[in-house]
Amino acid sequence: MTRPLLEWLVRHRVRQQANIVLLDGCRVQEIVAADGVVAGVRFEPAGGGATTLEADFVVDASGRGSFCLGLLEAMGRGAPPQTEIGVDVGYATAIFAIPDDAPSDWKKVMHIPMSPQSSRGAFLFPIEGRRWIVALGGRGEEKPADDIAGFMAFAQQLRTSTLGDALRTARLERDVIRFAFPASVRRHYAALDHFPRGLLPVADAICLQSALRPGHGGGGLRGAHAGRPARRIDRRRQGPARGARAGLLCRRRRADRRRLGDVGPGRPRFSADDGRAPQGPGSHPQVQRGVEPCTKLMTQVQHLMMPRSALREPALAARVMAELTAG
Ligand SMILES: Cc1cc2nc3c(=O)[nH]c(=O)nc-3n(C[C@H](O)[C@H](O)[C@H](O)COP(=O)(O)OP(=O)(O)OC[C@H]3O[C@@H](n4cnc5c(N)ncnc54)[C@H](O)[C@@H]3O)c2cc1C
């Protein structure tokens, strides 16, 4: 299922809720606050102009937008610490009609890079309308081209031929779209003591990690897990008792992170991503190479089949740490 179809379905379901009103065609301008507490959203309605919708609770789901940062700045409060991991990932996506002679012994292809020799990976998934969506990705000099000739050449040069062979007779339906992503960035809003009450950033508004694993549960997964840091921020806003519990939670998590070598805000945390060592700011070592259970576990976590806490399992963590130390 493509993202537009999924979004359409969700929107359709939301519209059926009697207590929800959707305002179409609006452009948010800023989140407004009074006395340190969120007070609403200023936006431009479909017909133009500007208006403010009062609210005592605002969710910032604006993706790459930076409304939370804007509000902190407007309130004269500092920006959150952030972790930046250089990934230098590029990928290209195209859509093909599934040919009549398509192989019948598989439904999708996931081509995992052979690290550290190559960062080239690829995915092919069936989508609605009897089509395949195909994404090719690589890092640094191995990024795919944005034209169909380069796209096909990249597909043919993968170390296994399943995907390249499948595309030979497939008809291109939508041209190649290329996307590049120099770094993953996580904003540690939960580390702020002065975060405005009544505001909840979620998903990409907190963490732009999406392009690490196109087609493999990256940003979408972040979105699905978004409630966790969000709940933590919110608990800290809810008085001493709940705040104390949240503080304990944070301390425990910090202890876990120290044990696992994840060193918190401002420093890169380990990643179980495949592929060649990334470049750019905050580059971090790759640890999945040689830690075989990581591949399966990461896939399960990415597809919400396992909780993220499974990645902290002590035996696995010890192997990851051994790899880090060796690497
Ligand atoms: C090319 C590409 C491929 C990706 N592939 C995958 C993948 O295969 N798997 C995966 O899990 N993730 C993938 N991601 C990441 C995933 O799309 C994002 O992580 C996810 O969509 C983030 O959700 P979000 O709700 O935070 O932000 P978004 O999905 O970006 O939604 C933000 C919404 O806010 C709206 N908005 C922004 N500013 C304003 C404003 N001022 N006023 C009103 N509305 C506004 C935008 O129009 C948008 O609708 C991909 C991302 C890209 C760019």
The ligand as an SDF file (V2000), in Angstrom:
LIG
                    3D

 53 58  0  0  0  0  0  0  0  0999 V2000
   11.3330   10.2250   -0.0620 C   0  0  0  0  0  0  0  0  0  0  0  0
   11.0020    9.6610    1.2940 C   0  0  0  0  0  0  0  0  0  0  0  0
   10.8300    8.2860    1.4460 C   0  0  0  0  0  0  0  0  0  0  0  0
   10.5190    7.7550    2.6910 C   0  0  0  0  0  0  0  0  0  0  0  0
   10.3530    6.3990    2.8040 N   0  0  0  0  0  0  0  0  0  0  0  0
   10.0050    5.8760    4.0020 C   0  0  0  0  0  0  0  0  0  0  0  0
    9.7830    4.4760    4.1540 C   0  0  0  0  0  0  0  0  0  0  0  0
    9.8890    3.7050    3.2000 O   0  0  0  0  0  0  0  0  0  0  0  0
    9.4480    4.0010    5.3630 N   0  0  0  0  0  0  0  0  0  0  0  0
    9.2990    4.8230    6.4280 C   0  0  0  0  0  0  0  0  0  0  0  0
    8.9660    4.3520    7.5130 O   0  0  0  0  0  0  0  0  0  0  0  0
    9.5110    6.1500    6.3130 N   0  0  0  0  0  0  0  0  0  0  0  0
    9.8580    6.6880    5.1330 C   0  0  0  0  0  0  0  0  0  0  0  0
   10.0710    8.0320    5.0130 N   0  0  0  0  0  0  0  0  0  0  0  0
    9.9260    8.8450    6.1880 C   0  0  0  0  0  0  0  0  0  0  0  0
    8.4790    9.1020    6.5060 C   0  0  0  0  0  0  0  0  0  0  0  0
    7.8190    9.5710    5.3610 O   0  0  0  0  0  0  0  0  0  0  0  0
    8.4400   10.1740    7.5930 C   0  0  0  0  0  0  0  0  0  0  0  0
    9.2860    9.8160    8.6540 O   0  0  0  0  0  0  0  0  0  0  0  0
    7.0410   10.3200    8.1210 C   0  0  0  0  0  0  0  0  0  0  0  0
    6.1820   10.6470    7.0680 O   0  0  0  0  0  0  0  0  0  0  0  0
    7.0320   11.4130    9.1670 C   0  0  0  0  0  0  0  0  0  0  0  0
    5.7130   11.6510    9.5240 O   0  0  0  0  0  0  0  0  0  0  0  0
    5.3160   13.0460   10.1170 P   0  0  0  0  0  0  0  0  0  0  0  0
    3.8440   12.9450   10.3590 O   0  0  0  0  0  0  0  0  0  0  0  0
    6.1990   13.4240   11.2330 O   0  0  0  0  0  0  0  0  0  0  0  0
    5.6370   14.1150    8.9930 O   0  0  0  0  0  0  0  0  0  0  0  0
    5.0980   14.2090    7.5100 P   0  0  0  0  0  0  0  0  0  0  0  0
    4.6570   12.9020    6.9880 O   0  0  0  0  0  0  0  0  0  0  0  0
    6.1620   14.9730    6.7760 O   0  0  0  0  0  0  0  0  0  0  0  0
    3.7930   15.0930    7.6510 O   0  0  0  0  0  0  0  0  0  0  0  0
    3.8710   16.4400    7.9820 C   0  0  0  0  0  0  0  0  0  0  0  0
    2.6080   17.0710    7.4660 C   0  0  0  0  0  0  0  0  0  0  0  0
    2.5520   18.3890    7.9710 O   0  0  0  0  0  0  0  0  0  0  0  0
    2.1640   19.2340    6.9220 C   0  0  0  0  0  0  0  0  0  0  0  0
    2.6930   20.5730    7.1900 N   0  0  0  0  0  0  0  0  0  0  0  0
    3.9830   20.9610    7.3020 C   0  0  0  0  0  0  0  0  0  0  0  0
    4.0560   22.2790    7.5300 N   0  0  0  0  0  0  0  0  0  0  0  0
    2.7720   22.7200    7.5770 C   0  0  0  0  0  0  0  0  0  0  0  0
    2.1770   23.9890    7.7850 C   0  0  0  0  0  0  0  0  0  0  0  0
    2.9160   25.0790    7.9600 N   0  0  0  0  0  0  0  0  0  0  0  0
    0.8370   24.0780    7.7740 N   0  0  0  0  0  0  0  0  0  0  0  0
    0.0550   22.9960    7.5740 C   0  0  0  0  0  0  0  0  0  0  0  0
    0.5640   21.7610    7.3660 N   0  0  0  0  0  0  0  0  0  0  0  0
    1.8960   21.6370    7.3660 C   0  0  0  0  0  0  0  0  0  0  0  0
    2.7760   18.6310    5.6700 C   0  0  0  0  0  0  0  0  0  0  0  0
    2.0860   19.0510    4.5120 O   0  0  0  0  0  0  0  0  0  0  0  0
    2.5850   17.1460    5.9440 C   0  0  0  0  0  0  0  0  0  0  0  0
    1.3280   16.7230    5.4920 O   0  0  0  0  0  0  0  0  0  0  0  0
   10.3910    8.5990    3.7970 C   0  0  0  0  0  0  0  0  0  0  0  0
   10.5630    9.9810    3.6560 C   0  0  0  0  0  0  0  0  0  0  0  0
   10.8640   10.5080    2.4150 C   0  0  0  0  0  0  0  0  0  0  0  0
   11.0130   12.0120    2.2780 C   0  0  0  0  0  0  0  0  0  0  0  0
  1  2  1  0
  2  3  1  0
  2 52  2  0
  3  4  2  0
  4  5  1  0
  4 50  1  0
  5  6  2  0
  6  7  1  0
  6 13  1  0
  7  8  2  0
  7  9  1  0
  9 10  1  0
 10 11  2  0
 10 12  1  0
 12 13  2  0
 13 14  1  0
 14 15  1  0
 14 50  1  0
 15 16  1  0
 16 17  1  0
 16 18  1  0
 18 19  1  0
 18 20  1  0
 20 21  1  0
 20 22  1  0
 22 23  1  0
 23 24  1  0
 24 25  2  0
 24 26  1  0
 24 27  1  0
 27 28  1  0
 28 29  2  0
 28 30  1  0
 28 31  1  0
 31 32  1  0
 32 33  1  0
 33 34  1  0
 33 48  1  0
 34 35  1  0
 35 36  1  0
 35 46  1  0
 36 37  1  0
 36 45  1  0
 37 38  2  0
 38 39  1  0
 39 40  1  0
 39 45  2  0
 40 41  1  0
 40 42  2  0
 42 43  1  0
 43 44  2  0
 44 45  1  0
 46 47  1  0
 46 48  1  0
 48 49  1  0
 50 51  2  0
 51 52  1  0
 52 53  1  0
M  END
$$$$
